[in-house]
Amino acid sequence: MTTEVIDPYNDPKKPLLVVISGPSGVGKDVTIERMKGLGYPFHFVVTATTRPIRPGEVHGKDYFFISMGEFAAMIEQDELLEYAVVYGDYKGIPKSQVRQALASGKDVIMRIDVQGAETIRGIAPHAVLIYISAESEEALVHRLRQRKTETEGQLAMRIATARQEQKKVGVFDYVVVNKEDELDETCQTIAAIINAEKCRVHRPEVIL
Amino acid sequence: MTTEVIDPYNDPKKPLLVVISGPSGVGKDVTIERMKGLGYPFHFVVTATTRPIRPGEVHGKDYFFISMGEFAAMIEQDELLEYAVVYGDYKGIPKSQVRQALASGKDVIMRIDVQGAETIRGIAPHAVLIYISAESEEALVHRLRQRKTETEGQLAMRIATARQEQKKVGVFDYVVVNKEDELDETCQTIAAIINAEKCRVHRPEVIL
């Protein structure tokens, strides 16, 4: 990775690629939803999925709902930044969307699981990787239990996975502790990180 | 410089050493004064000087006014983080003050000239170095002229110095462009940088 020293008198403030990650139940989705609501001027990436559309969902807003054939073609053409099979459905991030948003000068925010974030680190070393953490394992388990969407077995699996994911924090650039009832503080801290990153003197070259 | 990976479940949020620097006339002093006024919870370093106290100045607030003998003793005992001779008067930053503030858990903000910032980089690699820049050389020259405190010769000297200092931006971590009439934005950006730095996963060890 090469870096350039910016010229303060002629600073184009290049847009950033920001990854929001963290264990299941930590609050990644609500954080991003709140940031959208607060009107931050970022491009929030829409994931492509082969999962069937559910009532109330909007194509292009919640997901890009595409066929297995279309998804396969995107893999074939190396048009996905990252993809994974989640409970039998394919999910992936279209490179074209990210490229277009960056080209328009907007900072791009992506929500990806911890394993996906590691992949992004490998292919886009200039990306800013933010790990959202609970304040403690007890707090995380409490939040997972509150969702009441998992069986005890699924819950045990999520907790075990979260414990493994927490060990991957070294892959990330920043960790933001998303405290219970402090969602706005979490959003502000993410915005502060983006603001600060745009002021870095040594800026890695952005290639995608 | 060794770094440690922080544990999000047990994060003591160590205080930071922050250096605010930049060329003469860029607005370092007004920025720090405004930050004090806005009530940011930082410790703003008070410089020690051998210059005689002026009417209206307060010992321990504007400066620590000390004798040449006291200053010499501090140099002798390696009790100054950095010092310089400015127009015949000695100015320096007492290490003890910085140590005490850091020990109390407060982030420490120091205002130092560009050469001094380079010195700090050498002795405290963990320090966060912020370079304040004007939006253009014309803007900087305009502000220097507005002060009306310098002769044309002094002004030419300051402009030449500023040009050299601007080339040192690579020594710094961040550059904040202090735009005319945007002082609050400058303060907010500095606060965002401090907020972001406290979230870094790889945190350099703090030794002073």
Interface residues (C-beta under 8 A of the other chain):
Chain A: V5 I6 D7 P8 Y9 D11 I130 Y131 S133 A134 E135 S136 E137 Q166 V169 G170 F172 D173 Y174 V175 V176 V177 Q188 T189 A191 A192 I193 N195 A196 E197 C199 R200 V201 H202
Chain B: V5 I6 D7 P8 Y9 D11 I130 Y131 S133 A134 E135 S136 E137 Q166 V169 G170 F172 D173 Y174 V175 V176 V177 Q188 T189 A191 A192 I193 N195 A196 E197 C199 R200 V201 H202
